[in-house]
Structure formats: C-alpha cells, structure tokens
C-alpha cells in the first residue's frame, strides 16, 4: 500500500511539473537592440531584418539570458 501511495505521489508531481513550461509567441527575425526585465517577466526588443519598427515581445527567462544585445534573433535562442 505504501508503494502504491508513493508511486501516485511521484506521478502527481511529474504531472504538475509538465504544465510549467512557458510558451510565448515567437518574435520577428532581426537584431536584438534591447532587453527588458520587469519583475519576473522578460522581454526582448528586436529591430526586424525586413525593416519596420522595433518590436518588444515577451520571452522565457532562458531566451532572455541566451540573447545579448546585437545578437540575431531567433538564432541566439536556437544555439
């Protein structure tokens, strides 16, 4: 009985962690011009390669740390 309870507890923990992944819309291809951190929200500002205005969009903290100013987005995320 204890093994069954332990197994159910482990399965519940894995199931709850599976829903924690952040999934944000991908921004435009271009050069990262700025990085903005607002509390626990992370943003990149990209100058699009095809011209147009800079675009600010939300990213995961991992993408935020992987992309430096001047790097190419989304290549900085994929590397």
N, C-alpha and C positions, 0 to 999 in steps of 0.2 A: 504494500500500500504506500509506503514512503517513497519507493522508487517511482511509482506512478505519479505521485504528487510532485516530486522533484522534476520529472520529465515534463509535466504540464506547466510548471513554473518556468522552465527553460524555454519551452515553445512560446509561451506568452511573452517572455522578454524579447525573443527574436522577432516576433510578430510586431511588437510595439516599436522596435528599432527600425524595422523595414519602412515604416512610414515617415521617417525623419529626413529623408533626402530632400534637398532643396532643388526645385526645378523652375528656373526663370526663363523667360523668352530670350532668345539669342539676339544680341545687338547687331548693328551693321558692321560689315568688314571695314577696317580702316586703322588709323593710328591712334593709340591711347594718348590723350592730351592731358587728362587729369584723373585723379582717384579721389573719391569722397567716401568718408565713413561717418555715418550718422547713427550713433549708438551701436546697435547690433545689425544695422543694415549697411550693405556695401554697394557702392555704385562705381561704374567706370564712365568716363566721358570720352567719346570716340569721334574723331574727325573722319567722316566717311571717305573711302577711297574714290567714290564716284562723284565727289563734290557734294555740296549742300551744307546745311548747318550741323554743328556738333550735336551729338545725341547723348543724353545721360540715361543710363539704364541700370537696373539692379542686377547684381551678380552674387554668387555664393562667396563666402569668405575665402575659399580656396582659389577661385578665379581671381579675386581681388589681389591676393598675395602673389599669384603667378604672373600677373600682368604689371609691368612697370611703365612709367611714362615714356613715351617714344616707341614702345613695342607695337607690333602688329597684332590686332585682334581679328580673328579668333585664334591665330597661330600661337599666341602666348598661352592660351588655355589648353591647346592640344598637345603642346610639347611636354 
